[in-house]
């Protein structure tokens, strides 16, 4: 079964960010034949995200969310715009993900704000972030200002972006077999380098 993870960084209840995430989810599910959806509300994980930044260890709920992201075939990520960029909570969640968790993974990026003046946040903030994380960002990002929810143009943009994500999830593998695979944290603990070897390498022997 295809696995879709939807990450919403909305802070209020109700939230326009969650509303946009739900619209994108519904359109993507409609485009896919068989899909399992996992919703990750970062508002509920805010304390655990901070704790991991400070201690290096995730709580149970955050760990489950991270595992869902790692196992996903595709992601929908939606953030409110704060100070002309993604929110701090949104960025912090991806800061505590294991390195390589998004390698080759299709990602649909979206954002909400009170005014259309922030629409370029998709291009100057979100796309560079996920390019750095080695994700495959779908061509169409979706930005929704407050007035967009009352119009008809948003629906067409949502449908187009969802279709592109569904196509990538169905046709593109997450990691090219010819590409080097990053070692995970589990790999490092499974095959630890002996301390004596580390000393020899550090001394140039």
URVEN-V388808 format. One line per field, one symbol per residue. psi: psi as a letter, one per 40 degrees, with the letter a starting at -180 (. if undefined). A space follows every 10 residues. Layout:
# URVEN-V388808
psi->???
This chain:
# URVEN-V388808
psi->hhhhhhhhei dihihddddd dddddddddd didhihhhhh hddeeddddd dddddehiid dddddddddd eieiihhhii hhfeaiiddd dddddeiihe dehehhhhii iiidieeede dddedddddd ddefihhidh ihhhidedee aedddddddd dddddddddd ehidhhdeih hihidddddd gihidddddd ddee.
